[in-house]
Amino acid sequence: MLKVLFVCMGNICRSPSAEGVFMKLISEQKLQHKFSIDSAGTHAYHIGEHSDLRSQKAAKERGVDLSKIRARKVIMGDFEDFDYLLAMDKDNHSVMLKACPEEHQHKVRLFLEYAPHLDTQEVPDPYYGGTYGFERVLDLIEEASTGFIKELKTSGEI
């Protein structure tokens, strides 16, 4: 079973959206039994809180339920436990690499590496923006999730 952790700063917008979208895509492809999926934040701002209501609303409109996800912070054990730790942006990627033991650093990646055709390497934080920001985040996450699944199939990991 592949263990995947999606990571942003507070774990209330981008990473729970990625968790939900990825879970929906693998379920549609009947691959959910091959994965353990979670999300976390690099900072402890929102531990135990629900996903941002705007994220939940935008996701729900695409058939993705984020209502059961609760924010948590990345812990040291995550670097050992997870096969992939996928950061939403370069800042959180950097924070994780600084905390990650050297033997696990190969697991820490930028999520949008799996969507090289896009015009960005980062999923922008929609927290202080308008509705469009949440839609853009979901678009980017869907593209990267599709690319990630494709790469895992190509490599024979799933």
C-alpha positions as a Markdown table, in Angstrom:
| # | Residue | x | y | z |
|---|---|---|---|---|
| 1 | Met | 0.0 | 0.0 | 0.0 |
| 2 | Leu | 1.4 | 3.4 | -1.0 |
| 3 | Lys | 1.1 | 6.1 | 1.7 |
| 4 | Val | 0.7 | 9.7 | 0.4 |
| 5 | Leu | 0.7 | 12.8 | 2.5 |
| 6 | Phe | -0.4 | 16.2 | 1.0 |
| 7 | Val | 1.1 | 19.2 | 2.7 |
| 8 | Cys | 0.4 | 22.9 | 2.8 |
| 9 | Met | 0.8 | 25.5 | 5.6 |
| 10 | Gly | -2.3 | 25.3 | 7.7 |
| 11 | Asn | -4.0 | 22.1 | 6.4 |
| 12 | Ile | -7.4 | 23.8 | 5.9 |
| 13 | Cys | -7.4 | 24.7 | 2.1 |
| 14 | Arg | -4.9 | 23.2 | -0.3 |
| 15 | Ser | -3.8 | 19.9 | 1.3 |
| 16 | Pro | -7.3 | 18.8 | 2.4 |
| 17 | Ser | -8.5 | 19.6 | -1.1 |
| 18 | Ala | -5.7 | 17.5 | -2.6 |
| 19 | Glu | -6.6 | 14.7 | -0.2 |
| 20 | Gly | -10.2 | 14.8 | -1.2 |
| 21 | Val | -9.6 | 15.1 | -4.9 |
| 22 | Phe | -7.0 | 12.4 | -5.0 |
| 23 | Met | -9.3 | 10.1 | -3.0 |
| 24 | Lys | -12.1 | 10.7 | -5.4 |
| 25 | Leu | -9.9 | 10.0 | -8.5 |
| 26 | Ile | -8.5 | 6.8 | -7.1 |
| 27 | Ser | -12.0 | 5.6 | -6.0 |
| 28 | Glu | -13.3 | 6.2 | -9.5 |
| 29 | Gln | -10.4 | 4.1 | -10.8 |
| 30 | Lys | -11.1 | 1.4 | -8.2 |
| 31 | Leu | -7.5 | 1.9 | -6.8 |
| 32 | Gln | -8.4 | 3.1 | -3.2 |
| 33 | His | -7.3 | -0.2 | -1.7 |
| 34 | Lys | -3.8 | 0.5 | -3.0 |
| 35 | Phe | -3.4 | 3.8 | -1.0 |
| 36 | Ser | -3.4 | 5.4 | 2.4 |
| 37 | Ile | -4.0 | 9.1 | 2.0 |
| 38 | Asp | -3.7 | 11.9 | 4.5 |
| 39 | Ser | -3.0 | 15.6 | 4.6 |
| 40 | Ala | -1.2 | 17.9 | 7.1 |
| 41 | Gly | 0.2 | 21.4 | 7.5 |
| 42 | Thr | 3.7 | 22.6 | 8.2 |
| 43 | His | 2.4 | 25.0 | 10.9 |
| 44 | Ala | 0.1 | 24.3 | 13.8 |
| 45 | Tyr | -2.4 | 27.2 | 13.2 |
| 46 | His | -5.5 | 25.1 | 12.8 |
| 47 | Ile | -5.0 | 21.8 | 14.4 |
| 48 | Gly | -8.3 | 19.9 | 14.8 |
| 49 | Glu | -10.3 | 22.4 | 12.7 |
| 50 | His | -12.5 | 21.5 | 9.7 |
| 51 | Ser | -11.3 | 22.5 | 6.2 |
| 52 | Asp | -12.1 | 26.1 | 5.2 |
| 53 | Leu | -15.8 | 26.4 | 4.3 |
| 54 | Arg | -14.9 | 28.0 | 0.9 |
| 55 | Ser | -12.7 | 25.0 | 0.1 |
| 56 | Gln | -15.5 | 22.6 | 1.2 |
| 57 | Lys | -18.0 | 24.5 | -1.0 |
| 58 | Ala | -15.8 | 24.5 | -4.1 |
| 59 | Ala | -14.9 | 20.9 | -3.6 |
| 60 | Lys | -18.5 | 19.8 | -3.0 |
| 61 | Glu | -19.5 | 21.4 | -6.3 |
| 62 | Arg | -17.0 | 18.9 | -7.9 |
| 63 | Gly | -18.3 | 15.9 | -6.0 |
| 64 | Val | -15.6 | 16.0 | -3.4 |
| 65 | Asp | -16.4 | 15.8 | 0.3 |
| 66 | Leu | -13.9 | 17.5 | 2.7 |
| 67 | Ser | -16.3 | 17.6 | 5.7 |
| 68 | Lys | -14.6 | 14.8 | 7.7 |
| 69 | Ile | -11.0 | 16.1 | 7.3 |
| 70 | Arg | -9.4 | 17.7 | 10.3 |
| 71 | Ala | -6.3 | 19.8 | 10.3 |
| 72 | Arg | -3.1 | 18.4 | 11.7 |
| 73 | Lys | 0.6 | 19.3 | 11.7 |
| 74 | Val | 3.3 | 17.3 | 10.0 |
| 75 | Ile | 5.2 | 15.2 | 12.6 |
| 76 | Met | 8.6 | 13.6 | 12.5 |
| 77 | Gly | 7.1 | 10.2 | 12.1 |
| 78 | Asp | 5.4 | 11.2 | 8.8 |
| 79 | Phe | 8.8 | 11.3 | 7.1 |
| 80 | Glu | 9.3 | 7.6 | 7.9 |
| 81 | Asp | 5.7 | 6.5 | 7.5 |
| 82 | Phe | 4.8 | 8.0 | 4.2 |
| 83 | Asp | 6.1 | 7.1 | 0.8 |
| 84 | Tyr | 5.3 | 10.5 | -0.7 |
| 85 | Leu | 5.1 | 13.8 | 1.0 |
| 86 | Leu | 3.8 | 16.3 | -1.6 |
| 87 | Ala | 4.1 | 20.0 | -0.8 |
| 88 | Met | 1.8 | 22.5 | -2.4 |
| 89 | Asp | 4.4 | 25.2 | -2.7 |
| 90 | Lys | 8.1 | 25.9 | -2.4 |
| 91 | Asp | 8.0 | 27.4 | 1.1 |
| 92 | Asn | 6.3 | 24.3 | 2.6 |
| 93 | His | 8.6 | 22.1 | 0.5 |
| 94 | Ser | 11.6 | 23.9 | 2.1 |
| 95 | Val | 10.2 | 23.7 | 5.6 |
| 96 | Met | 9.7 | 19.9 | 5.2 |
| 97 | Leu | 13.2 | 19.4 | 3.8 |
| 98 | Lys | 14.7 | 21.2 | 6.7 |
| 99 | Ala | 12.8 | 19.0 | 9.2 |
| 100 | Cys | 13.2 | 15.7 | 7.3 |
| 101 | Pro | 16.0 | 13.3 | 8.1 |
| 102 | Glu | 18.4 | 12.9 | 5.1 |
| 103 | Glu | 17.4 | 9.3 | 4.4 |
| 104 | His | 13.8 | 10.3 | 3.7 |
| 105 | Gln | 14.3 | 13.6 | 1.8 |
| 106 | His | 13.8 | 11.8 | -1.6 |
| 107 | Lys | 10.1 | 11.4 | -0.5 |
| 108 | Val | 9.5 | 15.1 | -0.3 |
| 109 | Arg | 8.4 | 16.6 | -3.6 |
| 110 | Leu | 6.4 | 19.5 | -5.0 |
| 111 | Phe | 3.0 | 18.2 | -5.9 |
| 112 | Leu | 2.9 | 20.1 | -9.2 |
| 113 | Glu | 6.0 | 18.2 | -10.4 |
| 114 | Tyr | 3.4 | 15.7 | -11.6 |
| 115 | Ala | 1.8 | 18.4 | -13.9 |
| 116 | Pro | 4.8 | 19.8 | -15.7 |
| 117 | His | 2.6 | 21.1 | -18.5 |
| 118 | Leu | 1.1 | 23.7 | -16.2 |
| 119 | Asp | 2.4 | 27.3 | -16.0 |
| 120 | Thr | 3.3 | 27.1 | -12.4 |
| 121 | Gln | 5.2 | 24.8 | -9.9 |
| 122 | Glu | 3.1 | 25.9 | -6.9 |
| 123 | Val | -0.5 | 25.6 | -5.8 |
| 124 | Pro | -1.3 | 29.1 | -4.6 |
| 125 | Asp | -2.8 | 29.7 | -1.2 |
| 126 | Pro | -6.4 | 30.8 | -1.8 |
| 127 | Tyr | -7.1 | 31.8 | 1.8 |
| 128 | Tyr | -7.1 | 35.5 | 1.3 |
| 129 | Gly | -8.5 | 35.5 | -2.2 |
| 130 | Gly | -11.9 | 35.3 | -3.7 |
| 131 | Thr | -13.9 | 32.3 | -5.0 |
| 132 | Tyr | -11.8 | 32.0 | -8.2 |
| 133 | Gly | -8.7 | 31.1 | -6.1 |
| 134 | Phe | -10.4 | 28.0 | -4.7 |
| 135 | Glu | -11.5 | 26.9 | -8.2 |
| 136 | Arg | -7.9 | 27.5 | -9.5 |
| 137 | Val | -6.6 | 25.4 | -6.6 |
| 138 | Leu | -8.9 | 22.5 | -7.5 |
| 139 | Asp | -8.0 | 22.7 | -11.2 |
| 140 | Leu | -4.3 | 22.5 | -10.4 |
| 141 | Ile | -4.8 | 19.7 | -7.9 |
| 142 | Glu | -6.9 | 17.7 | -10.4 |
| 143 | Glu | -4.1 | 18.0 | -13.0 |
| 144 | Ala | -1.4 | 17.0 | -10.6 |
| 145 | Ser | -3.4 | 14.1 | -9.1 |
| 146 | Thr | -4.0 | 12.8 | -12.6 |
| 147 | Gly | -0.3 | 13.1 | -13.5 |
| 148 | Phe | 0.7 | 11.5 | -10.2 |
| 149 | Ile | -1.6 | 8.5 | -10.7 |
| 150 | Lys | -0.3 | 8.1 | -14.3 |
| 151 | Glu | 3.3 | 8.2 | -13.1 |
| 152 | Leu | 2.6 | 5.6 | -10.4 |
| 153 | Lys | 1.0 | 3.3 | -13.0 |
| 154 | Thr | 3.9 | 3.8 | -15.5 |
| 155 | Ser | 6.5 | 3.1 | -12.8 |
| 156 | Gly | 4.6 | 0.0 | -11.7 |
| 157 | Glu | 4.1 | 1.2 | -8.2 |
| 158 | Ile | 0.3 | 0.6 | -8.6 |
